[in-house]
Amino acid sequence: MNNSTYDIIIIGGGIIGCSTAYNLMNRDRGLKLGVIEPDPSYSRASSTLSLANVRVQFSLKENIQISQYTQQVLTVFDKEMATDRYTPHISFRREGNLFLIDAKREKIAKQALSLQQELGCSVHWWPPEEIKSRYSIYRTEGLIGGTFGDTDGHVDPHAFLRGYRTKADVLGATFIEDEVTRVITQAGCVSGVQLASGKTLKSKVVVNCAGAWAGIVARTAGVDIPVEPVKRQVFVFDPAVKPKGPLPLTFLPSGLYFRTETGGTIVIGKSMEKDPKRIEFSWDEKRFTEVLWPELAEFAPTFDTLKLLRGWAGLYAVNRLDGNAILGEWPTLKGFFLANGFSGHGLQQAPAVGRYLSELILGIEPALDLSVFHPERILDNRPVSEAGLV
Ligand SMILES: Cc1cc2nc3c(=O)[nH]c(=O)nc-3n(C[C@H](O)[C@H](O)[C@H](O)COP(=O)(O)OP(=O)(O)OC[C@H]3O[C@@H](n4cnc5c(N)ncnc54)[C@H](O)[C@@H]3O)c2cc1C
C-alpha cells in the first residue's frame, strides 16, 4: 500500500468523524485510516458550537437507546480517553432536562414517557405543583405538567471532541489538514478523494462525516441527500437575580429553551422556522431582545432584568426528510458511508454512531441495531420521525 492509499478515509474531523476514527482504530490498530479536516481549530464545526446537551427524552426507541449508551460512555470517558498527551475533563453535569407540556402535547409526551420508562430511563412526570415547588421562579399557568429526566445533562464539547481526536491519533489514525473537493467514484464504487491541496488519496471506503457540509460533499459523488445547513443562535445573559442552584435545561412548549451555565449565567435559544438555510454565522442580538427575552420574562418574571453578555451562531445539519441521522452505506455507491443529518442532536449520538459505523465497515454484528436510520429510507421517501417533542 503506498503513501496515498488508505483502508478508510473519513471526511470531517468533528465529533462524529473522530468518534468513528476512534472506534475503528480501537478495534483494529492495523488499519490505515485518514481523517481529513481543514480546520483543526474547529471554529465553525457544530461540535464546538453546540450546547452539548445529552438526554434520554426522545420518542423514537433507537434515539433513546443511543442516549442510554452515550450516558454510559460519558461516565467513563475521561478515563477511557486518557493518553499521555491529553486527559479530557468533559464535566458531565447531570442537571436534568425538563420538558414543559401543554394540553396540545399531552398525548405525545405521555407516550414518549412510557417508552422511556419501559426502556429503563429515569424520567418522571411532574404535575404543575411539583414544577412550581422545585422552581418557584417558573409560571406554570397553561401547563399540564412536565417530564423530567434526572440523568440528562451536558458536557464540555471541546474536551469531548479533543478526547476522541487525541485517542484516535494515539491509536494510529492520521489526521490530514486539508479539504475534500471531490469524492472519486468508479463503476458504482468509491475509489478515493481529491483534496484542495491537489493531492489524491485512494480508498475503497470513504465516510462522509462533514456535518452541515455533508450535502455538498455527497453531491461531489453524485449522491443527493436531503441535508442542509440551518443557522441556529445561542445567547448568554447574566440575570440581575441569580437562581438558587442550577436550572435544568428547560424546554417551553414553544421550543424556547434555557439552562444555567457556570458562574450563574444563563444560556438560551430557540429554533425558528425563518432561520437561514445556508452556511452563515452572523449573530443578531435583536433575536434575543425582541423575541426570546420577552417570552422568557413572561414565563419567569425574575428574568425581567438582565445583562446580555455574548452569544454565537452555529449550524444544524438538518435532515429535511425526518430530522434524524442517516447512517450506513449509500445503496447505489459501494464503499460510500454516511453519518449525516443529525439536526440538533448529533453531539450526544457520537459514541453510538462511531461504534455502529465501525461495526458496519468492519463487518461486525452491531451491538445496537440502528438500521432504522439506513440511507435506503431517503431513496424510498420513508421518514422515521420523532413525535414532535423538540
Ligand atoms: C447551536 C447548536 C446547539 C447544539 N446543541 C446540541 C446539543 O445540545 N446536543 C447535541 O447532541 N447536539 C447539539 N447540536 C448539534 C451537534 O452540534 C451536531 O449534530 C454535531 O456536532 C455534529 O457533529 P459532526 O461531526 O457531524 O459535525 P461538525 O462538528 O460540524 O464536523 C464536521 C467537520 O467537517 C469538516 N468539513 C466540512 N467540509 C469538509 C470537506 N469538504 N472536507 C473535509 N472536512 C470537511 C468541518 O470543518 C467540520 O469540522 C447543536 C448544534 C448547534 C449549532
The ligand as a Gaussian input file, in Angstrom:
#p B3LYP/6-31G(d) Opt

LIG

0 1
 C      -26.153000      25.992000      18.490000
 C      -26.112000      24.493000      18.466000
 C      -26.529000      23.766000      19.576000
 C      -26.488000      22.378000      19.562000
 N      -26.839000      21.715000      20.694000
 C      -26.737000      20.365000      20.730000
 C      -26.972000      19.663000      21.928000
 O      -27.308000      20.267000      22.951000
 N      -26.832000      18.317000      21.912000
 C      -26.473000      17.634000      20.798000
 O      -26.376000      16.409000      20.842000
 N      -26.237000      18.274000      19.647000
 C      -26.343000      19.620000      19.579000
 N      -26.106000      20.293000      18.422000
 C      -25.842000      19.516000      17.205000
 C      -24.449000      18.968000      17.206000
 O      -23.546000      20.018000      17.472000
 C      -24.126000      18.328000      15.859000
 O      -25.165000      17.428000      15.495000
 C      -22.817000      17.557000      15.912000
 O      -21.796000      18.359000      16.451000
 C      -22.443000      17.092000      14.523000
 O      -21.106000      16.655000      14.532000
 P      -20.369000      16.458000      13.147000
 O      -19.051000      15.856000      13.447000
 O      -21.295000      15.748000      12.199000
 O      -20.253000      17.917000      12.539000
 P      -19.098000      19.105000      12.769000
 O      -18.756000      19.163000      14.189000
 O      -19.632000      20.276000      12.097000
 O      -17.895000      18.470000      11.998000
 C      -17.880000      18.403000      10.587000
 C      -16.480000      18.725000      10.154000
 O      -16.371000      18.514000       8.738000
 C      -15.415000      19.414000       8.244000
 N      -15.609000      19.542000       6.793000
 C      -16.567000      20.241000       6.137000
 N      -16.380000      20.135000       4.807000
 C      -15.308000      19.343000       4.622000
 C      -14.626000      18.884000       3.476000
 N      -15.039000      19.203000       2.236000
 N      -13.523000      18.120000       3.634000
 C      -13.093000      17.769000       4.885000
 N      -13.721000      18.183000       6.011000
 C      -14.796000      18.964000       5.885000
 C      -15.677000      20.693000       9.009000
 O      -14.526000      21.535000       9.030000
 C      -16.073000      20.180000      10.393000
 O      -15.010000      20.244000      11.324000
 C      -26.081000      21.683000      18.397000
 C      -25.663000      22.407000      17.287000
 C      -25.676000      23.800000      17.316000
 C      -25.215000      24.549000      16.105000

